[in-house]
Amino acid sequence: MAQMTEILEELSRLTGRHPEAMNHVMRTLRTSGHVETGRRGVTSNVSAKSATSLLIACLSGVQPADTPRAVEVFTGLRPLRKGGFGQGIAALELIAKADTFGQALQELLWLGPHLKREAMTLLALIFDKVPADQLLDLRFFEIELLLQRQPAPYAKLSLEAVNENGVYTHCFSQEWICDSSKLMSGFYAPEMKAQTDLKTQTSISHRSIFRIGDLLAADSTEEQSHDEVARTEGKAVEEDRRHAAAAAHGRERKPGSQHHRGVNIRLPQR
């Protein structure tokens, strides 16, 4: 599990904010109860829930004093359609079943390492000549997480990928919008009052999502460089590729089928 300092450093790199500014955001969210830290302060371990709050605070684009409200608003967004649209990989479809955006983002960060391996394995079967540790660098696969503050709070998670015919396709999306019951009760009054026709959106790709997920999943007793992690993942995906090839040996794949042979990646249980 990552320490708070590691998460803050990653978010500082992502947003371009000075580390002290990120510390200010963290302290503000800790005071409001959205971030939990132990007695060790910034050296405490970080939960997926706290990382979710910090990431929303960064992507919302508001001033530090306004981040608690932003976290409260965005975490409570409801899915436009539970389960999302299209067919993504298993981890994304599981994330899309969450009741709120806050829960979905928490699952996304928690499942980050498993989502990455699943994506790399599927790409390895399509592009079987490309070294496994280079698959994501080829930009054949793109997950985007988008937050919109104006004209109304909104979030979207989408997946685009190159298929076996070399065509870049929109594979999956899930959207979260204002909770209708909260809207009727006046909860969004401050956001409605400040509403403009100018869209204010911020998005990140799977690269940042995977990096934060790796930090949350890391064993604090083990320190690995980025290259070491990439090599380890590459070996695991090459093994998945060999198993898939062995499973497919002796049987033909139906033309146009979207089933990837022999892929069976277990998702972690909480």
C-alpha positions in Angstrom: 0.0 0.0 0.0 1.3 3.4 -0.9 2.3 6.1 1.5 0.6 9.5 1.3 3.8 11.1 0.2 4.0 8.8 -2.9 0.4 9.6 -3.9 0.9 13.3 -3.4 4.1 13.2 -5.5 2.3 11.4 -8.3 -0.6 13.8 -8.2 1.8 16.7 -8.2 3.5 15.3 -11.3 0.1 14.7 -12.9 -1.3 18.2 -12.3 1.9 20.3 -12.3 1.1 21.6 -8.9 3.8 22.3 -6.4 4.1 19.5 -3.8 3.3 22.0 -1.0 0.0 22.9 -2.9 -0.9 19.2 -2.9 -0.1 19.0 0.8 -2.6 21.9 1.3 -5.3 20.0 -0.6 -4.6 16.9 1.4 -4.9 18.8 4.7 -8.1 20.4 3.7 -9.7 17.1 2.7 -8.4 15.5 5.9 -10.1 18.2 8.0 -13.4 17.6 6.1 -13.1 13.9 6.6 -12.6 12.9 3.0 -9.0 11.7 3.5 -7.8 9.5 6.3 -4.3 9.7 7.7 -2.9 7.9 10.7 -0.6 9.2 13.3 2.3 9.1 10.9 0.7 11.9 8.8 2.0 12.0 5.2 4.0 8.8 5.7 0.7 6.9 6.6 -0.6 4.3 4.1 -3.3 5.5 1.7 -6.6 3.7 1.1 -8.3 3.6 -2.3 -11.1 5.9 -0.8 -8.6 8.6 0.2 -6.8 8.3 -3.2 -10.2 8.7 -4.9 -10.9 11.9 -2.9 -7.5 13.4 -3.8 -7.8 12.5 -7.5 -11.3 14.1 -7.7 -9.9 17.2 -5.9 -7.2 17.5 -8.5 -9.4 16.9 -11.6 -12.2 19.2 -10.4 -10.0 22.2 -11.0 -11.3 24.1 -8.0 -9.4 26.0 -5.3 -8.2 24.0 -2.3 -10.8 25.5 0.0 -13.5 24.2 -2.4 -12.2 20.7 -2.8 -14.4 19.1 0.0 -17.5 20.3 -1.9 -16.2 19.0 -5.2 -15.5 15.6 -3.7 -18.9 15.5 -2.2 -20.6 16.4 -5.4 -18.6 14.1 -7.7 -18.6 11.0 -5.5 -22.4 11.2 -5.4 -23.0 11.3 -9.1 -25.3 8.5 -10.3 -24.8 6.2 -13.4 -26.7 7.3 -16.5 -27.2 3.6 -17.2 -25.9 1.0 -14.8 -23.4 -1.3 -16.5 -22.4 1.2 -19.1 -22.6 1.0 -22.9 -20.8 -1.5 -25.2 -18.5 -4.3 -24.2 -15.3 -3.5 -22.4 -12.9 -5.8 -20.6 -14.1 -7.5 -17.5 -12.7 -5.1 -14.9 -14.3 -2.1 -16.6 -17.7 -3.8 -16.7 -17.4 -4.5 -13.0 -16.6 -0.9 -12.3 -19.6 0.2 -14.3 -21.9 -1.6 -12.0 -21.1 0.6 -9.1 -24.0 2.7 -7.6 -22.1 6.0 -7.6 -19.1 7.6 -9.3 -17.2 7.6 -6.0 -17.6 3.9 -5.7 -16.7 3.3 -9.4 -13.5 5.5 -9.2 -12.5 3.7 -6.0 -12.9 0.3 -7.8 -11.0 1.7 -10.8 -8.0 2.5 -8.7 -8.2 -0.7 -6.7 -8.5 -2.8 -9.9 -5.9 -0.8 -11.8 -3.1 -3.4 -11.8 -5.5 -6.1 -12.9 -7.1 -3.9 -15.5 -3.6 -3.2 -16.9 -2.7 -6.9 -17.1 -6.0 -7.8 -18.7 -5.5 -5.0 -21.3 -1.9 -6.1 -22.0 -3.0 -9.7 -22.4 -5.7 -8.9 -24.9 -3.3 -6.7 -26.9 -0.7 -9.4 -26.7 -3.1 -11.8 -28.5 -3.9 -9.4 -31.2 -0.3 -8.0 -31.7 1.6 -11.2 -31.1 4.9 -10.0 -32.5 5.1 -7.0 -30.1 7.1 -7.4 -26.9 4.6 -7.5 -24.0 6.2 -4.6 -22.1 5.8 -2.3 -25.1 2.2 -2.9 -25.8 0.7 0.0 -23.9 3.4 2.4 -25.3 2.0 1.8 -28.9 -1.2 3.7 -28.0 -3.4 0.9 -29.4 -5.4 1.2 -26.3 -6.8 4.2 -24.5 -8.9 4.5 -21.3 -10.0 8.1 -20.5 -11.5 9.3 -17.3 -13.2 12.7 -17.7 -14.7 15.1 -15.1 -16.8 18.1 -16.1 -17.5 20.9 -13.6 -19.4 23.2 -15.9 -22.1 23.6 -17.0 -23.1 20.7 -14.7 -21.2 18.0 -12.7 -20.6 15.0 -15.0 -18.1 12.2 -15.3 -17.3 9.6 -18.0 -15.1 6.6 -18.3 -14.4 5.3 -21.8 -12.3 2.8 -23.6 -11.1 2.9 -27.2 -8.8 0.3 -28.8 -7.5 -0.9 -32.1 -9.2 -4.1 -33.1 -7.8 -7.1 -34.9 -8.5 -5.4 -38.3 -6.4 -2.4 -37.3 -9.4 -0.1 -36.8 -9.6 2.3 -33.8 -13.0 1.6 -32.3 -15.0 3.0 -29.3 -15.5 -0.1 -27.2 -17.0 1.0 -23.9 -18.3 3.9 -21.9 -20.0 4.7 -18.7 -21.4 8.1 -17.7 -22.4 9.6 -14.3 -24.8 12.5 -13.9 -26.5 14.5 -11.1 -28.6 12.5 -8.7 -32.2 13.4 -9.5 -33.4 13.2 -5.9 -30.6 15.5 -4.8 -31.3 17.8 -7.7 -35.0 18.1 -6.6 -34.0 18.8 -3.0 -31.7 21.7 -4.0 -28.4 20.0 -3.2 -26.8 21.2 -6.5 -28.0 24.8 -6.0 -24.4 26.2 -5.7 -23.5 24.5 -9.0 -26.6 25.6 -10.7 -26.1 29.2 -9.6 -22.6 29.2 -11.0 -23.7 27.5 -14.2 -22.2 28.7 -17.5 -22.5 27.6 -21.1 -18.7 27.1 -21.2 -17.7 23.5 -20.6 -14.9 23.0 -18.1 -13.5 19.5 -18.4 -10.4 17.7 -17.3 -9.4 14.2 -18.2 -6.6 11.7 -17.7 -5.6 8.5 -19.4 -5.0 4.9 -18.2 -1.3 5.8 -17.7 -2.1 7.9 -14.6 -4.8 5.5 -13.4 -2.5 2.5 -13.7 0.3 4.4 -11.9 -1.9 5.3 -9.0 -3.3 1.7 -8.9 0.3 0.3 -8.8 1.1 2.6 -5.9 -1.9 1.5 -4.0 -1.2 -2.2 -4.6 2.5 -2.0 -3.9 4.0 -3.8 -0.9 5.5 -1.1 1.2 8.4 -3.4 2.1 9.4 -3.8 -1.6 10.7 -1.0 -3.7 10.8 -1.5 -7.5 11.8 0.9 -10.2 9.4 1.6 -13.1 11.5 -0.5 -15.4 11.5 -3.5 -13.0 7.7 -3.3 -12.7 7.4 -3.2 -16.5 9.7 -6.2 -16.9 7.7 -8.2 -14.3 4.4 -7.3 -16.0 5.9 -8.2 -19.4 6.9 -11.7 -18.2 3.4 -12.3 -16.8 1.7 -11.2 -20.0 4.1 -13.3 -22.1 3.0 -16.3 -19.9 -0.6 -15.4 -20.6 0.1 -15.2 -24.3 1.7 -18.7 -24.2 -1.2 -20.2 -22.3 -3.7 -18.7 -24.7 -1.7 -20.0 -27.7 -1.6 -23.5 -26.1 -5.4 -23.4 -25.4 -6.1 -22.4 -29.0 -3.9 -25.1 -30.5 -5.9 -27.4 -32.7 -9.0 -25.3 -33.0 -9.8 -22.5 -35.4 -11.2 -19.2 -34.4 -14.5 -18.2 -36.0 -14.1 -15.2 -38.4 -15.2 -11.9 -36.8 -15.3 -13.4 -33.3 -14.4 -11.0 -30.5 -13.6 -13.8 -28.1 -9.9 -13.8 -27.1 -8.8 -17.3 -26.7 -7.7 -18.7 -23.4 -7.8 -15.5 -21.5 -8.9 -16.0 -17.9 -7.7 -13.2 -15.5 -9.1 -13.4 -12.0 -10.1 -10.1 -10.4 -9.2 -9.6 -6.8 -11.7 -10.1 -4.0 -12.0 -7.4 -1.4 
